[in-house]
Amino acid sequence: MKKVTISIVLTVVLLTGCGILGSANNAKHVDMVGMDHSGMAEEAGSTERENVKAIFKLSGDKTVPNQDTTMKISIQDKEGKTINEFDTVHEQQMHVIIVSKDLSYFNHIHPEYKGKGQFMVTTQFPTSGEFKIIADITPTGMNAMNKSQWITVHGEPVAQQLIEPEATLSQVVDGNHITLSIDHLMANMELKLNFNIKHAQSNKPVTDLQPYLGAVGHVVILSADAENYLHVHPTDEQTSGADAEFMTTFPQSGVYKIWGQFQRNGKVFTVPFVVKVP
């Protein structure tokens, strides 16, 4: 059974392509906004967490939709010294999750490690608005941890979508019929998430799931306010379907969005669900 990695409150230096804009106590509402790094971390000890910080830097003076934006994430200790070595976890040294404020947008990408504590990746944002960037890392000799940062993408305002619990946890995505079942849905209790996947047309069980990042699938969970973050791995990484089982614990009551990611025929598909945890 895999443990869950969740985030904690951390301080991050705020930058854009023009340089440092502010600190945790005096952040300007410009390209990078909000100094929220809250959540919880089950695996990383408090001393390790406090000794690691991330510096997020985006290319250009202003981030706009549908335009390539290069993101550099530098990992340092609390004294500003570079952290140089990182463990490879599920085939990557860093996993980055990007979500919009209303959680309608989700992206899971993997920056390239350039050495000297610096990771870099180019991506695009689909609309204007606020987005949260979450970086999962495991500095060598430490436990898994994550750092996060809110950014603002400039442009015409877009309507926010409601984050509402679903009565039926069943969807069809890319020809796959996915049903999510959860036993004992309540806060502060370890529970099982089971994704049952069938062919949408024939309704026959899928038995050809392919490894995605070294496992049958990956699950990311965020509370509706994006404060509580969980990155969950399967209990049986080598299964090929039709069931993919994950164990996790919701840290408190409330509404959460769950994204399951799986791969068939060389194509990754993502299925989202929204649940209310009593």
Buried (B, 14 or more C-beta within 10 A) or exposed (E): EBBBBBBBBBBBBBBBBEEEBBEBEEBEEBBBBBBBBBBBBBBBEEEBBBBBBBBBBBBBEBBEBEEEBBBBBBBBBEEEEEBEEBEEBBEBBBBBBBBBBBBBBBBBBBBEBEEEBBBBBEBEBBBBBBBBBBBBBBBEEBBBBBBBBBBBBBBEEBEEEEBEBBEEBBBEBBEBBBBBBBEEBEBEEEBBBBBBBBBBEEEEEBEEBBBBBBBBBBBBBBBBEBBBBBBBBBBEBEBBBBBBBBBBBBBEEBBBBBBBBBBBEEEBBBBBBBBEBE
